[in-house]
Amino acid sequence: MKLHYRILTALFVFLFAASWAQQPKPGGVLAAADLKALVPTGYFYRGQTASVQLRNSAGIRTGDHKGDQKKDQKYVLAGLVDTSGYASDVAQKYQGFFITEIKLNIEGSELAPGEYGFGFAGDKFIVTDVGANDLLSVASKKDDNLKRPVPLKIVEDGGAYRLYAGRKYVTLTLE
């Protein structure tokens, strides 16, 4: 009889763990495995397709406040691209792709869902449409206390997110 209860208990624990593991992941910064499945290998911008640097890509998963159901999850993705084939005036302000499925507030300026190019140029963060036309330009900040700057990353910052390129960053607020 005890063996029967042990088997049932073990089965129950296994089924509970399996169902829990299949639950949609909550919102937040994406893990490397998630990025591998979501980030494009190439990105069309200003008449060319540039290869995307997966190792220098980052993203955010959002979820509806009704329980983070997978169908309600949306993404914000950013990644650096190889801009070697672009004219210098384009490459100066186009360093990577920026895809958002939700409206964002970037340092006080709104950005609608869409696919864009971005770059940190001087003390500015510039977002352009895929035709290289400027859409948004805001002041970037510098984080001198950042211990290990990397080419690109996103970190959570008290309900908002910071998009870093080295020590430069802008704050993204999900709307």
OpenMM code with the backbone's topology and positions (N, CA, C; nanometers):
from openmm import Vec3, app, unit

residues = "MET LYS LEU HIS TYR ARG ILE LEU THR ALA LEU PHE VAL PHE LEU PHE ALA ALA SER TRP ALA GLN GLN PRO LYS PRO GLY GLY VAL LEU ALA ALA ALA ASP LEU LYS ALA LEU VAL PRO THR GLY TYR PHE TYR ARG GLY GLN THR ALA SER VAL GLN LEU ARG ASN SER ALA GLY ILE ARG THR GLY ASP HIS LYS GLY ASP GLN LYS LYS ASP GLN LYS TYR VAL LEU ALA GLY LEU VAL ASP THR SER GLY TYR ALA SER ASP VAL ALA GLN LYS TYR GLN GLY PHE PHE ILE THR GLU ILE LYS LEU ASN ILE GLU GLY SER GLU LEU ALA PRO GLY GLU TYR GLY PHE GLY PHE ALA GLY ASP LYS PHE ILE VAL THR ASP VAL GLY ALA ASN ASP LEU LEU SER VAL ALA SER LYS LYS ASP ASP ASN LEU LYS ARG PRO VAL PRO LEU LYS ILE VAL GLU ASP GLY GLY ALA TYR ARG LEU TYR ALA GLY ARG LYS TYR VAL THR LEU THR LEU GLU".split()
positions = [
    Vec3(0.0824, -0.1190, 0.0000),
    Vec3(0.0000, 0.0000, 0.0000),
    Vec3(0.0875, 0.1264, 0.0000),
    Vec3(0.1981, 0.1243, 0.0841),
    Vec3(0.2875, 0.2391, 0.0885),
    Vec3(0.3542, 0.2610, -0.0466),
    Vec3(0.3908, 0.1526, -0.1121),
    Vec3(0.4520, 0.1627, -0.2435),
    Vec3(0.3566, 0.2295, -0.3423),
    Vec3(0.2294, 0.1963, -0.3353),
    Vec3(0.1272, 0.2557, -0.4213),
    Vec3(0.1209, 0.4073, -0.4000),
    Vec3(0.1234, 0.4528, -0.2747),
    Vec3(0.1191, 0.5964, -0.2448),
    Vec3(0.2464, 0.6663, -0.2907),
    Vec3(0.3602, 0.6009, -0.2774),
    Vec3(0.4863, 0.6589, -0.3224),
    Vec3(0.4862, 0.6770, -0.4742),
    Vec3(0.4361, 0.5767, -0.5435),
    Vec3(0.4297, 0.5862, -0.6903),
    Vec3(0.3346, 0.6973, -0.7309),
    Vec3(0.2185, 0.7058, -0.6692),
    Vec3(0.1235, 0.8126, -0.7003),
    Vec3(0.1806, 0.9501, -0.6676),
    Vec3(0.2481, 0.9616, -0.5547),
    Vec3(0.3090, 1.0887, -0.5163),
    Vec3(0.4169, 1.1294, -0.6164),
    Vec3(0.5014, 1.0356, -0.6535),
    Vec3(0.6069, 1.0634, -0.7510),
    Vec3(0.5470, 1.1043, -0.8854),
    Vec3(0.4422, 1.0360, -0.9270),
    Vec3(0.3752, 1.0691, -1.0522),
    Vec3(0.3145, 1.2091, -1.0458),
    Vec3(0.2516, 1.2414, -0.9353),
    Vec3(0.1923, 1.3735, -0.9176),
    Vec3(0.3001, 1.4824, -0.9233),
    Vec3(0.4106, 1.4620, -0.8530),
    Vec3(0.5197, 1.5599, -0.8535),
    Vec3(0.5760, 1.5753, -0.9947),
    Vec3(0.5944, 1.4662, -1.0653),
    Vec3(0.6464, 1.4722, -1.2017),
    Vec3(0.5518, 1.5501, -1.2930),
    Vec3(0.4222, 1.5196, -1.2867),
    Vec3(0.3251, 1.5889, -1.3720),
    Vec3(0.3154, 1.7370, -1.3377),
    Vec3(0.3208, 1.7699, -1.2098),
    Vec3(0.3169, 1.9100, -1.1681),
    Vec3(0.4391, 1.9848, -1.2204),
    Vec3(0.5570, 1.9244, -1.2066),
    Vec3(0.6806, 1.9873, -1.2536),
    Vec3(0.6786, 2.0045, -1.4052),
    Vec3(0.6289, 1.9057, -1.4761),
    Vec3(0.6236, 1.9138, -1.6225),
    Vec3(0.5279, 2.0234, -1.6676),
    Vec3(0.4134, 2.0355, -1.6027),
    Vec3(0.3181, 2.1400, -1.6419),
    Vec3(0.3702, 2.2771, -1.6039),
    Vec3(0.4413, 2.2881, -1.4920),
    Vec3(0.4968, 2.4156, -1.4500),
    Vec3(0.6054, 2.4597, -1.5476),
    Vec3(0.6859, 2.3675, -1.5959),
    Vec3(0.7945, 2.4004, -1.6881),
    Vec3(0.7418, 2.4489, -1.8221),
    Vec3(0.6190, 2.4114, -1.8583),
    Vec3(0.5634, 2.4516, -1.9865),
    Vec3(0.4868, 2.5826, -1.9793),
    Vec3(0.4784, 2.6416, -1.8603),
    Vec3(0.4094, 2.7685, -1.8468),
    Vec3(0.4854, 2.8761, -1.9225),
    Vec3(0.4163, 2.9736, -1.9795),
    Vec3(0.4865, 3.0811, -2.0483),
    Vec3(0.5802, 3.1529, -1.9531),
    Vec3(0.6937, 3.1956, -2.0039),
    Vec3(0.7897, 3.2662, -1.9213),
    Vec3(0.7394, 3.4077, -1.8972),
    Vec3(0.7649, 3.4613, -1.7784),
    Vec3(0.7219, 3.5975, -1.7504),
    Vec3(0.8044, 3.6966, -1.8307),
    Vec3(0.7600, 3.8217, -1.8317),
    Vec3(0.8309, 3.9249, -1.9050),
    Vec3(0.9673, 3.9527, -1.8456),
    Vec3(1.0491, 4.0221, -1.9213),
    Vec3(1.1814, 4.0610, -1.8744),
    Vec3(1.2845, 4.0463, -1.9844),
    Vec3(1.4099, 4.0622, -1.9472),
    Vec3(1.5201, 4.0517, -2.0422),
    Vec3(1.5300, 3.9072, -2.0913),
    Vec3(1.5464, 3.8914, -2.2207),
    Vec3(1.5523, 3.7578, -2.2812),
    Vec3(1.6857, 3.6889, -2.2563),
    Vec3(1.6793, 3.5590, -2.2365),
    Vec3(1.7990, 3.4758, -2.2230),
    Vec3(1.8570, 3.4488, -2.3615),
    Vec3(1.9826, 3.4073, -2.3648),
    Vec3(2.0515, 3.3805, -2.4911),
    Vec3(1.9783, 3.2769, -2.5758),
    Vec3(1.9225, 3.1733, -2.5133),
    Vec3(1.8501, 3.0700, -2.5893),
    Vec3(1.7262, 3.1283, -2.6572),
    Vec3(1.6575, 3.2192, -2.5898),
    Vec3(1.5399, 3.2834, -2.6494),
    Vec3(1.5805, 3.3729, -2.7656),
    Vec3(1.6915, 3.4435, -2.7494),
    Vec3(1.7393, 3.5313, -2.8567),
    Vec3(1.7723, 3.4514, -2.9822),
    Vec3(1.8334, 3.3360, -2.9627),
    Vec3(1.8715, 3.2519, -3.0774),
    Vec3(1.7497, 3.2175, -3.1626),
    Vec3(1.6350, 3.1980, -3.0979),
    Vec3(1.5135, 3.1620, -3.1706),
    Vec3(1.4442, 3.2837, -3.2328),
    Vec3(1.4702, 3.4041, -3.1827),
    Vec3(1.3955, 3.5224, -3.2266),
    Vec3(1.4724, 3.6189, -3.3165),
    Vec3(1.6008, 3.6312, -3.2956),
    Vec3(1.6794, 3.7319, -3.3673),
    Vec3(1.7022, 3.6881, -3.5119),
    Vec3(1.6767, 3.7786, -3.6075),
    Vec3(1.7005, 3.7423, -3.7480),
    Vec3(1.8501, 3.7292, -3.7763),
    Vec3(1.8839, 3.6502, -3.8770),
    Vec3(2.0251, 3.6340, -3.9137),
    Vec3(2.0724, 3.7494, -4.0020),
    Vec3(1.9796, 3.8127, -4.0704),
    Vec3(2.0109, 3.9275, -4.1545),
    Vec3(1.9014, 4.0315, -4.1400),
    Vec3(1.9356, 4.1583, -4.1688),
    Vec3(1.8384, 4.2654, -4.1524),
    Vec3(1.8464, 4.3601, -4.2704),
    Vec3(1.7324, 4.3836, -4.3356),
    Vec3(1.7247, 4.4729, -4.4503),
    Vec3(1.7179, 4.6167, -4.4025),
    Vec3(1.8068, 4.7010, -4.4574),
    Vec3(1.8102, 4.8425, -4.4216),
    Vec3(1.8765, 4.9192, -4.5354),
    Vec3(1.8131, 5.0225, -4.5810),
    Vec3(1.8649, 5.1135, -4.6844),
    Vec3(1.9188, 5.0399, -4.8066),
    Vec3(1.8346, 4.9476, -4.8573),
    Vec3(1.8662, 4.8810, -4.9827),
    Vec3(1.9621, 4.7648, -4.9750),
    Vec3(2.0027, 4.7250, -4.8552),
    Vec3(2.0962, 4.6142, -4.8398),
    Vec3(2.0528, 4.5260, -4.7228),
    Vec3(2.1061, 4.4065, -4.7202),
    Vec3(2.0850, 4.3182, -4.6063),
    Vec3(2.2185, 4.2992, -4.5368),
    Vec3(2.2207, 4.3315, -4.4091),
    Vec3(2.3423, 4.3171, -4.3287),
    Vec3(2.3279, 4.1961, -4.2372),
    Vec3(2.4390, 4.1268, -4.2119),
    Vec3(2.4328, 4.0140, -4.1191),
    Vec3(2.4264, 4.0668, -3.9757),
    Vec3(2.3468, 3.9964, -3.8957),
    Vec3(2.3241, 4.0342, -3.7571),
    Vec3(2.4236, 3.9614, -3.6682),
    Vec3(2.4752, 4.0309, -3.5682),
    Vec3(2.5676, 3.9734, -3.4713),
    Vec3(2.4859, 3.9194, -3.3533),
    Vec3(2.4531, 3.7923, -3.3551),
    Vec3(2.3708, 3.7324, -3.2498),
    Vec3(2.4319, 3.7541, -3.1115),
    Vec3(2.5638, 3.7441, -3.1020),
    Vec3(2.6291, 3.7610, -2.9706),
    Vec3(2.6125, 3.9037, -2.9177),
    Vec3(2.5835, 3.9984, -3.0058),
    Vec3(2.5624, 4.1375, -2.9669),
    Vec3(2.4176, 4.1774, -2.9925),
    Vec3(2.3268, 4.0898, -2.9489),
    Vec3(2.1832, 4.1150, -2.9593),
    Vec3(2.1220, 4.1020, -2.8207),
    Vec3(2.0095, 4.1682, -2.8021),
    Vec3(1.9413, 4.1652, -2.6729),
    Vec3(1.7927, 4.1841, -2.6967),
    Vec3(1.7129, 4.1520, -2.5963),
    Vec3(1.5693, 4.1674, -2.6133),
    Vec3(1.4942, 4.1666, -2.4824),
    Vec3(1.3686, 4.2038, -2.4952),
    Vec3(1.2763, 4.2085, -2.3821),
    Vec3(1.1502, 4.1341, -2.4226),
    Vec3(1.0990, 4.0528, -2.3318),
    Vec3(0.9687, 3.9873, -2.3505),
    Vec3(0.8713, 4.0589, -2.2582),
    Vec3(0.7581, 4.0962, -2.3142),
    Vec3(0.6541, 4.1569, -2.2319),
    Vec3(0.5408, 4.0578, -2.2196),
    Vec3(0.4461, 4.0886, -2.1375),
    Vec3(0.3292, 4.0038, -2.1242),
    Vec3(0.2109, 4.0874, -2.0822),
    Vec3(0.0959, 4.0453, -2.1223),
    Vec3(-0.0260, 4.1111, -2.0797),
    Vec3(-0.0390, 4.0919, -1.9293),
    Vec3(-0.0900, 4.1907, -1.8612),
    Vec3(-0.1059, 4.1821, -1.7161),
    Vec3(-0.2128, 4.0822, -1.6748),
    Vec3(-0.2738, 4.0136, -1.7708),
    Vec3(-0.3778, 3.9152, -1.7407),
    Vec3(-0.3202, 3.7761, -1.7230),
    Vec3(-0.1928, 3.7661, -1.6958),
    Vec3(-0.1375, 3.6335, -1.6694),
    Vec3(-0.0232, 3.5935, -1.7601),
    Vec3(0.0310, 3.6861, -1.8390),
    Vec3(0.1447, 3.6556, -1.9253),
    Vec3(0.1212, 3.5356, -2.0159),
    Vec3(0.0044, 3.5252, -2.0749),
    Vec3(-0.0214, 3.4172, -2.1693),
    Vec3(0.0687, 3.4351, -2.2903),
    Vec3(0.1167, 3.3256, -2.3459),
    Vec3(0.2101, 3.3317, -2.4575),
    Vec3(0.1557, 3.4153, -2.5728),
    Vec3(0.0268, 3.4033, -2.6010),
    Vec3(-0.0313, 3.4795, -2.7120),
    Vec3(-0.0306, 3.6289, -2.6853),
    Vec3(-0.0219, 3.6685, -2.5588),
    Vec3(-0.0199, 3.8098, -2.5234),
    Vec3(0.1212, 3.8650, -2.5109),
    Vec3(0.2225, 3.7799, -2.5223),
    Vec3(0.3598, 3.8261, -2.5093),
    Vec3(0.4025, 3.8994, -2.6355),
    Vec3(0.4766, 4.0055, -2.6147),
    Vec3(0.5315, 4.0832, -2.7255),
    Vec3(0.6799, 4.1018, -2.6991),
    Vec3(0.7522, 4.1430, -2.8011),
    Vec3(0.8969, 4.1494, -2.7917),
    Vec3(0.9513, 4.2842, -2.8366),
    Vec3(1.0655, 4.3177, -2.7782),
    Vec3(1.1492, 4.4286, -2.8215),
    Vec3(1.2861, 4.3656, -2.8444),
    Vec3(1.3401, 4.3803, -2.9650),
    Vec3(1.4680, 4.3193, -3.0004),
    Vec3(1.5626, 4.4247, -3.0562),
    Vec3(1.6888, 4.4131, -3.0218),
    Vec3(1.7920, 4.5015, -3.0752),
    Vec3(1.9170, 4.4189, -3.0976),
    Vec3(1.9903, 4.4527, -3.2020),
    Vec3(2.1143, 4.3806, -3.2286),
    Vec3(2.2049, 4.4593, -3.3201),
    Vec3(2.3330, 4.4414, -3.3028),
    Vec3(2.4301, 4.5063, -3.3898),
    Vec3(2.4399, 4.4296, -3.5208),
    Vec3(2.4714, 4.5017, -3.6278),
    Vec3(2.4849, 4.4414, -3.7604),
    Vec3(2.6200, 4.4779, -3.8193),
    Vec3(2.6593, 4.4053, -3.9218),
    Vec3(2.7819, 4.4347, -3.9944),
    Vec3(2.7503, 4.5441, -4.0954),
    Vec3(2.8001, 4.6645, -4.0723),
    Vec3(2.7685, 4.7787, -4.1585),
    Vec3(2.8793, 4.8085, -4.2594),
    Vec3(2.9688, 4.7141, -4.2830),
    Vec3(3.0840, 4.7399, -4.3702),
    Vec3(3.0455, 4.7761, -4.5141),
    Vec3(2.9300, 4.7328, -4.5646),
    Vec3(2.8918, 4.7627, -4.7020),
    Vec3(2.8155, 4.8931, -4.7187),
    Vec3(2.7895, 4.9647, -4.6107),
    Vec3(2.7106, 5.0870, -4.6167),
    Vec3(2.7984, 5.2098, -4.6347),
    Vec3(2.7409, 5.3127, -4.6966),
    Vec3(2.8104, 5.4412, -4.7098),
    Vec3(2.8398, 5.4953, -4.5704),
    Vec3(2.9463, 5.5712, -4.5563),
    Vec3(2.9892, 5.6184, -4.4241),
    Vec3(2.8844, 5.7044, -4.3554),
    Vec3(2.8092, 5.7845, -4.4310),
    Vec3(2.7066, 5.8681, -4.3669),
    Vec3(2.5918, 5.7836, -4.3113),
    Vec3(2.5617, 5.6698, -4.3736),
    Vec3(2.4590, 5.5781, -4.3234),
    Vec3(2.5148, 5.4988, -4.2053),
    Vec3(2.6349, 5.4439, -4.2196),
    Vec3(2.6949, 5.3620, -4.1141),
    Vec3(2.7200, 5.4414, -3.9866),
    Vec3(2.7345, 5.5734, -3.9984),
    Vec3(2.7588, 5.6572, -3.8814),
    Vec3(2.6410, 5.6535, -3.7840),
    Vec3(2.5189, 5.6489, -3.8377),
    Vec3(2.4029, 5.6482, -3.7484),
    Vec3(2.3277, 5.5148, -3.7474),
    Vec3(2.3730, 5.4193, -3.8275),
    Vec3(2.3104, 5.2866, -3.8307),
    Vec3(2.4089, 5.1831, -3.7821),
    Vec3(2.3897, 5.1395, -3.6593),
    Vec3(2.4770, 5.0381, -3.6015),
    Vec3(2.4038, 4.9061, -3.5821),
    Vec3(2.2702, 4.9136, -3.5806),
    Vec3(2.1973, 4.7909, -3.5558),
    Vec3(2.0500, 4.8003, -3.5891),
    Vec3(1.9831, 4.6864, -3.5720),
    Vec3(1.8383, 4.6806, -3.5947),
    Vec3(1.7663, 4.6975, -3.4619),
    Vec3(1.6442, 4.7478, -3.4706),
    Vec3(1.5603, 4.7673, -3.3521),
    Vec3(1.4184, 4.7319, -3.3922),
    Vec3(1.3642, 4.6271, -3.3329),
    Vec3(1.2285, 4.5813, -3.3638),
    Vec3(1.1466, 4.5876, -3.2357),
    Vec3(1.0319, 4.6516, -3.2415),
    Vec3(0.9442, 4.6552, -3.1250),
    Vec3(0.8012, 4.6233, -3.1663),
    Vec3(0.7376, 4.5358, -3.0895),
    Vec3(0.5975, 4.5009, -3.1140),
    Vec3(0.5035, 4.5831, -3.0268),
    Vec3(0.5604, 4.6700, -2.9441),
    Vec3(0.4791, 4.7556, -2.8578),
    Vec3(0.5296, 4.8991, -2.8662),
    Vec3(0.4473, 4.9920, -2.8219),
    Vec3(0.4882, 5.1320, -2.8171),
    Vec3(0.5881, 5.1483, -2.7032),
    Vec3(0.6939, 5.2238, -2.7300),
    Vec3(0.7983, 5.2492, -2.6314),
    Vec3(0.8123, 5.3987, -2.6063),
    Vec3(0.8606, 5.4309, -2.4894),
    Vec3(0.9031, 5.5663, -2.4586),
    Vec3(1.0542, 5.5580, -2.4414),
    Vec3(1.1266, 5.6324, -2.5233),
    Vec3(1.2727, 5.6335, -2.5171),
    Vec3(1.3155, 5.7733, -2.4756),
    Vec3(1.3591, 5.7861, -2.3513),
    Vec3(1.4052, 5.9151, -2.2982),
    Vec3(1.3044, 6.0272, -2.3244),
    Vec3(1.1750, 5.9971, -2.3084),
    Vec3(1.0713, 6.0989, -2.3235),
    Vec3(1.0103, 6.1091, -2.4623),
    Vec3(1.0604, 6.0341, -2.5585),
    Vec3(1.0049, 6.0354, -2.6945),
    Vec3(0.9381, 5.9024, -2.7231),
    Vec3(0.8222, 5.9080, -2.7881),
    Vec3(0.7483, 5.7843, -2.8187),
    Vec3(0.7961, 5.7229, -2.9495),
    Vec3(0.7991, 5.5897, -2.9498),
    Vec3(0.8320, 5.5131, -3.0698),
    Vec3(0.7231, 5.4090, -3.0898),
    Vec3(0.6582, 5.4133, -3.2056),
    Vec3(0.5501, 5.3198, -3.2383),
    Vec3(0.6074, 5.1818, -3.2704),
    Vec3(0.5246, 5.0769, -3.2601),
    Vec3(0.5710, 4.9438, -3.3015),
    Vec3(0.6206, 4.9482, -3.4458),
    Vec3(0.7275, 4.8755, -3.4716),
    Vec3(0.7821, 4.8728, -3.6065),
    Vec3(0.9232, 4.8185, -3.6089),
    Vec3(0.9832, 4.8261, -3.7276),
    Vec3(1.1199, 4.7794, -3.7506),
    Vec3(1.2046, 4.8982, -3.7927),
    Vec3(1.3169, 4.9159, -3.7227),
    Vec3(1.3972, 5.0355, -3.7379),
    Vec3(1.5457, 5.0033, -3.7405),
    Vec3(1.6235, 5.1064, -3.7713),
    Vec3(1.7672, 5.1038, -3.7507),
    Vec3(1.7967, 5.1948, -3.6329),
    Vec3(1.9102, 5.1729, -3.5662),
    Vec3(1.9471, 5.2622, -3.4570),
    Vec3(2.0975, 5.2793, -3.4531),
    Vec3(2.1391, 5.3830, -3.3817),
    Vec3(2.2811, 5.4048, -3.3598),
    Vec3(2.3040, 5.5035, -3.2475),
    Vec3(2.4170, 5.4876, -3.1817),
    Vec3(2.4638, 5.5845, -3.0841),
    Vec3(2.5697, 5.6668, -3.1560),
    Vec3(2.5412, 5.7932, -3.1812),
    Vec3(2.6336, 5.8804, -3.2529),
    Vec3(2.6649, 6.0002, -3.1644),
    Vec3(2.7889, 6.0112, -3.1226),
    Vec3(2.8258, 6.1174, -3.0296),
    Vec3(2.7503, 6.0985, -2.8996),
    Vec3(2.6781, 6.2015, -2.8576),
    Vec3(2.5982, 6.1916, -2.7345),
    Vec3(2.4499, 6.1718, -2.7651),
    Vec3(2.4189, 6.1232, -2.8843),
    Vec3(2.2795, 6.1031, -2.9268),
    Vec3(2.2505, 5.9558, -2.9534),
    Vec3(2.1248, 5.9188, -2.9312),
    Vec3(2.0718, 5.7891, -2.9723),
    Vec3(1.9739, 5.8200, -3.0844),
    Vec3(1.9969, 5.7629, -3.2002),
    Vec3(1.9173, 5.7936, -3.3194),
    Vec3(1.8430, 5.6689, -3.3652),
    Vec3(1.7135, 5.6845, -3.3930),
    Vec3(1.6321, 5.5781, -3.4510),
    Vec3(1.5898, 5.6253, -3.5888),
    Vec3(1.6084, 5.5380, -3.6879),
    Vec3(1.5719, 5.5703, -3.8259),
    Vec3(1.4771, 5.4644, -3.8801),
    Vec3(1.4018, 5.5009, -3.9836),
    Vec3(1.3221, 5.3983, -4.0514),
    Vec3(1.4166, 5.3173, -4.1396),
    Vec3(1.3671, 5.2131, -4.2048),
    Vec3(1.4555, 5.1269, -4.2837),
    Vec3(1.5068, 5.1952, -4.4104),
    Vec3(1.4571, 5.3146, -4.4397),
    Vec3(1.5087, 5.3931, -4.5509),
    Vec3(1.6157, 5.4915, -4.5068),
    Vec3(1.6595, 5.4843, -4.3810),
    Vec3(1.7640, 5.5684, -4.3218),
    Vec3(1.7177, 5.7112, -4.2937),
    Vec3(1.5861, 5.7321, -4.2823),
    Vec3(1.5325, 5.8635, -4.2472),
    Vec3(1.5193, 5.8739, -4.0955),
    Vec3(1.5719, 5.9820, -4.0384),
    Vec3(1.5671, 6.0009, -3.8939),
    Vec3(1.4223, 6.0099, -3.8457),
    Vec3(1.3920, 5.9344, -3.7399),
    Vec3(1.2592, 5.9375, -3.6774),
    Vec3(1.2646, 5.9916, -3.5354),
    Vec3(1.3746, 5.9633, -3.4673),
    Vec3(1.3848, 5.9980, -3.3268),
    Vec3(1.5319, 6.0219, -3.2942),
    Vec3(1.5589, 6.1270, -3.2203),
    Vec3(1.6939, 6.1550, -3.1751),
    Vec3(1.6844, 6.2088, -3.0330),
    Vec3(1.7474, 6.1371, -2.9398),
    Vec3(1.7445, 6.1774, -2.7991),
    Vec3(1.8873, 6.1741, -2.7445),
    Vec3(1.9078, 6.2467, -2.6364),
    Vec3(2.0385, 6.2454, -2.5716),
    Vec3(2.0609, 6.1095, -2.5061),
    Vec3(2.1790, 6.0533, -2.5263),
    Vec3(2.2150, 5.9295, -2.4562),
    Vec3(2.2872, 5.9690, -2.3276),
    Vec3(2.2974, 5.8725, -2.2379),
    Vec3(2.3661, 5.8934, -2.1106),
    Vec3(2.4894, 5.8051, -2.1075),
    Vec3(2.5781, 5.8319, -2.0118),
    Vec3(2.6988, 5.7520, -1.9978),
    Vec3(2.7046, 5.6978, -1.8556),
    Vec3(2.7331, 5.5678, -1.8436),
    Vec3(2.7418, 5.5004, -1.7148),
    Vec3(2.8885, 5.4686, -1.6857),
    Vec3(2.9569, 5.5603, -1.6163),
    Vec3(3.0982, 5.5408, -1.5850),
    Vec3(3.1203, 5.4331, -1.4798),
    Vec3(3.0136, 5.3928, -1.4091),
    Vec3(3.0256, 5.2910, -1.3057),
    Vec3(3.0058, 5.1489, -1.3581),
    Vec3(2.9752, 5.1351, -1.4859),
    Vec3(2.9544, 5.0036, -1.5451),
    Vec3(3.0861, 4.9266, -1.5423),
    Vec3(3.0858, 4.8107, -1.4758),
    Vec3(3.2101, 4.7353, -1.4550),
    Vec3(3.2622, 4.6698, -1.5824),
    Vec3(3.1726, 4.6083, -1.6611),
    Vec3(3.2153, 4.5375, -1.7819),
    Vec3(3.1297, 4.5806, -1.9004),
    Vec3(3.1667, 4.6913, -1.9640),
    Vec3(3.0879, 4.7314, -2.0811),
    Vec3(3.1048, 4.6302, -2.1946),
    Vec3(2.9950, 4.6035, -2.2639),
    Vec3(2.9963, 4.5151, -2.3798),
    Vec3(2.9360, 4.5915, -2.4971),
    Vec3(2.9533, 4.5424, -2.6195),
    Vec3(2.9020, 4.6169, -2.7350),
    Vec3(2.7525, 4.6486, -2.7282),
    Vec3(2.6691, 4.5529, -2.6790),
    Vec3(2.5255, 4.5777, -2.6709),
    Vec3(2.4635, 4.4877, -2.5659),
    Vec3(2.3784, 4.5453, -2.4823),
    Vec3(2.3021, 4.4657, -2.3863),
    Vec3(2.1836, 4.5469, -2.3372),
    Vec3(2.0867, 4.4760, -2.2802),
    Vec3(1.9711, 4.5382, -2.2162),
    Vec3(1.9674, 4.4881, -2.0728),
    Vec3(1.9466, 4.5808, -1.9797),
    Vec3(1.9321, 4.5442, -1.8390),
    Vec3(1.8055, 4.6079, -1.7844),
    Vec3(1.7431, 4.5375, -1.6907),
    Vec3(1.6230, 4.5904, -1.6261),
    Vec3(1.6657, 4.6945, -1.5241),
    Vec3(1.5861, 4.8003, -1.5141),
    Vec3(1.6189, 4.9101, -1.4232),
    Vec3(1.4913, 4.9638, -1.3590),
    Vec3(1.4440, 4.8951, -1.2556),
    Vec3(1.3292, 4.9413, -1.1785),
    Vec3(1.2025, 4.9650, -1.2597),
    Vec3(1.1606, 4.8685, -1.3363),
    Vec3(1.0385, 4.8811, -1.4151),
    Vec3(1.0617, 4.9328, -1.5565),
    Vec3(1.1800, 4.9815, -1.5844),
    Vec3(1.2182, 5.0253, -1.7184),
    Vec3(1.3387, 4.9401, -1.7602),
    Vec3(1.3954, 4.9696, -1.8744),
    Vec3(1.5098, 4.8945, -1.9249),
    Vec3(1.6121, 4.9917, -1.9801),
    Vec3(1.7377, 4.9542, -1.9694),
    Vec3(1.8452, 5.0328, -2.0287),
    Vec3(1.9026, 4.9555, -2.1469),
    Vec3(1.9113, 5.0227, -2.2603),
    Vec3(1.9775, 4.9689, -2.3786),
    Vec3(2.1176, 5.0285, -2.3813),
    Vec3(2.2167, 4.9438, -2.3595),
    Vec3(2.3563, 4.9871, -2.3537),
    Vec3(2.4286, 4.9551, -2.4837),
    Vec3(2.5168, 5.0471, -2.5227),
    Vec3(2.6184, 5.0230, -2.6258),
    Vec3(2.7481, 5.0693, -2.5615),
    Vec3(2.8241, 4.9749, -2.5098),
    Vec3(2.9408, 5.0113, -2.4301),
    Vec3(2.8927, 5.0749, -2.3003),
    Vec3(2.9402, 5.1943, -2.2721),
    Vec3(2.8963, 5.2666, -2.1520),
    Vec3(2.7786, 5.3613, -2.1792),
    Vec3(2.7503, 5.3854, -2.3062),
    Vec3(2.6374, 5.4723, -2.3418),
    Vec3(2.5071, 5.3949, -2.3288),
    Vec3(2.3999, 5.4649, -2.2898),
    Vec3(2.2712, 5.3987, -2.2793),
    Vec3(2.1566, 5.4968, -2.2928),
    Vec3(2.0404, 5.4403, -2.3233),
    Vec3(1.9132, 5.5121, -2.3172),
    Vec3(1.8161, 5.4259, -2.2379),
    Vec3(1.7175, 5.4911, -2.1782),
    Vec3(1.6173, 5.4199, -2.0998),
    Vec3(1.4936, 5.3949, -2.1854),
    Vec3(1.4500, 5.2709, -2.1875),
    Vec3(1.3298, 5.2297, -2.2605),
    Vec3(1.2197, 5.2015, -2.1579),
    Vec3(1.1052, 5.2648, -2.1774),
    Vec3(0.9892, 5.2380, -2.0924),
    Vec3(0.8823, 5.1769, -2.1804),
    Vec3(0.8302, 5.0609, -2.1407),
    Vec3(0.7278, 4.9907, -2.2182),
    Vec3(0.5935, 5.0564, -2.1930),
    Vec3(0.5179, 5.0787, -2.2992),
    Vec3(0.3849, 5.1392, -2.2840),
    Vec3(0.2768, 5.0424, -2.3233),
] * unit.nanometer
topology = app.Topology()
chain = topology.addChain("A")
for resn in residues:
    res = topology.addResidue(resn, chain)
    for name in ("N", "CA", "C"):
        topology.addAtom(name, app.Element.getBySymbol(name[0]), res)
